[in-house]
Amino acid sequence: MIVVKVGGSAGIDYDAVCADLAARVQAGERFVLVHGGSGETNRIAEALGHPPRFVTSPSGYTSRFTDRQTLEIFEMVYCGKMNKGIVERLQRHGVNAVGLSGLDGRIFEGRHKDSVRAVENGKVKVLRGDHTGTVERVNTHLIELLLDSGYLPVLTPPAASYEGVAINVDGDRAAAALATALHADALLLLSNVPGLLRAYPDERSLIPRIPAHDVEAYLEFAQDRMKKKVLGAAEAVAGGVRRVIFGDARAGQPISAALAGQGTVVE
Ligand code: ADP
């Protein structure tokens, strides 16, 4: 079982990811796909006159401040345009994909964080009305039902809070929790970079290997959103996933290349 997370940044080639995935599924491998949609969400939020607001926590993590209207735009793009676009591509390749959010069947569950601490103009402020959280539980029953019946699950945030409220969660960490819960052999985190770069954005500075016991030490190389991927990788290996690979989804056969060891391999 392999969990693939494909990001939502500019430059990702979803046709390439879906073609590669379809070929491997048809060869008999078991996969679950998780996807993002941040780039498209930002574009559509701007067009709808509700531009994204990113906040940075005192410890340096960046996240989208998700008020109710942002959550609704987020759902339109992640669960609608992005999810159905991926499902359609897979269907064209003859794979019976089923698109679900973490709310559906409570696949991803976590605690709702209503307020967030953010550094703005050098001061720490508390912002309320946030619909965010972190995945703490993965309910694998529905996923296993689908896999056992020959469907390919295509999953996306949001998650469900314990009260049943939709919460925006980080897709990389959700995929890490999923890979742990499914006892996956590998977790692939595919994005628009060759892997973790020692001197971002210099692509020649790719870090090819990271020992599993030492992932957190590599947080220092990751800026902004890449930090969540490194954190997700650390969580997955701590959860028993033997291999986590940061791979390039911009062209070629992104899944096969990552499984063959291209990118940054954590093991
Ligand atoms: P996605 O939405 O595709 O999952 P993100 O945009 O959340 O991906 O994170 C990937 C981005 O992180 C890259 O496009 C890059 O701009 C940024 N980044 C920051 N530091 C690094 C680094 N050290 N190596 C690679 N990418 C990095």
Residues whose N, C-alpha, C, O or C-beta is under 5 A from the ligand:
A	BS01	ADP	G7 G8 S9 G36 S38 L190 S191 N192 V193 G195 L196 L197 R198 Y200 F221 A222 Q223 D224 R225 M226
